[in-house]
Amino acid sequence: MQSGEKHIAQDEASCVVFGMPKEAIALGAAEEILPLNQIPAGALRMAASPLQRA
């Protein structure tokens, strides 16, 4: 991951196959874990928030 990137992972309950989201969550690479129907709103919220530089 690069500085300033933001990631959302789909939650297990709404996944058909949870493999890739599970690994992203295990690696700590997801700032939010959301059901599929909430991911668009989460992405818009992240896009509207200011970048945090490391």
Secondary structure, DSSP 8 states (H G I E B T S, - for coil): --TT---EEE-GGG-SS-HHHHHHHHTT--SEEE-GGGHHHHHHHHHHS-----
